[in-house]
Amino acid sequence: MRITMPTAVVEGTQLTVLPFRADAVIGTMSVPTLVQLVPSPRREEDAKTLKAASGAVRRHAELRSLVQRALKSTQKGKNVGSYAEYIADGVKGELGAGWSTPPITFWHAGPLAALSDELLPGTGLRTLTITPGAGCCPPAIVLSSAGN
């Protein structure tokens, strides 16, 4: 008896997306997927942890810090606290179905592990796979875990 093993196994974080440009897609993800892709803000705010972190994590922490400083110096920075409360109330179910959050933009500099053919012909929907450990940089997520 001969058993053949599949050879086209692609590992990584999979997202269902709709490409709208050669270098951009739109999609949704669950909170566990978001946590898997985005570095922890708490770790990025801990100087001791950052000393032992990879160069990519340190660069992301620097970018995040820069975005937060810019946000704090603008009118938008004054809305962070109330907007964070709004999101928390929505997640807790206190606002019913009448709430939402704006889209969050992610930037991924590395190569993709895979982009599938259309899942359902004519829809444009595909499965995008991000290489394990590659992560994403979300410059739009700037809320501090320290509440700043």
C-alpha positions in Angstrom: 0.0 0.0 0.0 1.3 3.5 -0.9 0.1 6.6 1.0 0.7 10.0 -0.6 0.9 13.1 1.5 -0.4 16.5 0.3 2.5 18.8 -0.7 0.7 22.1 -1.0 0.0 22.8 2.7 0.3 26.5 3.4 0.6 27.6 7.0 -0.3 30.9 8.4 -3.2 33.2 9.3 -6.0 32.9 6.8 -8.4 35.8 6.0 -11.2 35.8 3.5 -10.7 39.0 1.4 -11.9 40.8 -1.7 -9.0 42.4 -3.7 -9.8 45.8 -5.0 -6.3 46.8 -6.3 -3.2 44.7 -7.1 -1.8 45.6 -3.7 -4.9 46.0 -1.5 -7.8 43.9 -0.2 -10.8 44.4 2.1 -12.0 41.8 4.5 -13.1 41.1 8.1 -11.5 39.2 10.9 -12.4 37.9 14.3 -10.9 39.3 17.5 -8.7 36.2 18.0 -7.3 36.7 14.5 -6.7 40.3 15.2 -4.8 39.5 18.4 -2.7 36.9 16.5 -1.7 39.4 13.8 -1.1 42.6 15.8 1.7 43.0 18.4 0.6 43.5 22.0 0.5 47.2 22.9 1.3 46.3 26.5 4.5 44.6 25.5 5.4 47.5 23.2 5.0 50.0 26.1 7.2 47.9 28.4 10.9 49.1 28.0 12.3 46.0 29.6 10.3 43.7 27.3 11.3 45.8 24.2 15.0 45.3 24.9 14.7 41.6 24.3 12.2 41.9 21.4 13.1 41.4 17.7 14.0 44.3 15.5 10.6 44.1 13.8 8.8 44.4 17.1 11.0 47.4 18.2 10.4 49.1 14.8 6.7 48.6 15.2 6.8 50.0 18.7 8.6 53.1 17.5 6.0 53.7 14.7 3.2 53.1 17.2 4.7 55.6 19.6 5.2 58.2 16.9 1.5 57.8 15.8 0.3 58.2 19.4 2.4 61.3 19.9 0.9 62.8 16.8 -2.6 61.9 17.8 -2.2 63.4 21.3 -1.2 66.7 19.8 -4.4 67.0 17.6 -8.1 67.6 18.2 -8.6 63.9 17.4 -6.6 63.0 20.5 -9.2 64.6 22.7 -11.8 62.1 21.5 -9.8 58.9 22.3 -11.3 58.4 25.8 -14.9 58.8 24.8 -14.5 56.8 21.6 -12.8 54.0 23.7 -15.8 54.0 26.0 -18.2 53.8 23.0 -16.4 50.8 21.6 -16.3 49.1 25.0 -20.1 49.7 25.5 -20.7 48.2 22.0 -18.6 45.2 22.7 -20.5 44.6 26.0 -23.8 44.7 24.1 -25.0 47.9 25.8 -25.7 49.7 22.4 -27.6 46.9 20.7 -27.2 46.6 17.0 -26.9 50.3 16.4 -23.2 50.8 16.7 -20.1 50.0 14.7 -16.4 50.9 14.4 -14.7 52.4 11.4 -12.5 50.2 9.3 -9.0 49.6 10.5 -6.2 49.7 8.0 -3.4 47.2 8.2 -0.1 47.3 6.4 1.9 44.2 5.7 5.4 44.6 4.3 6.4 41.0 4.0 5.5 38.5 1.3 2.2 36.7 1.6 2.2 33.0 2.2 -0.6 32.5 -0.4 -3.5 34.1 -2.2 -6.1 31.5 -3.4 -8.1 31.4 -6.6 -11.6 32.7 -6.3 -13.6 30.8 -3.6 -16.8 31.2 -5.5 -16.4 32.1 -9.2 -17.5 35.6 -10.0 -17.4 36.9 -6.5 -13.7 37.9 -6.3 -13.5 36.5 -2.8 -10.2 34.8 -2.0 -8.3 33.4 0.9 -5.2 35.4 1.8 -2.6 33.7 4.0 -0.1 35.7 6.0 3.1 33.9 6.9 3.3 32.7 10.5 4.9 35.3 12.8 4.9 38.0 10.1 2.3 40.1 11.8 0.8 43.4 10.5 1.3 47.0 11.4 -2.0 48.7 12.2 -1.1 52.5 12.3 -4.8 53.2 12.9 -4.9 51.4 16.2 -3.3 53.9 18.6 -5.2 53.5 21.9 -2.7 53.1 24.7 -3.1 50.1 27.0 -2.2 52.5 29.8 -5.3 54.5 29.1 -3.4 57.5 27.6 
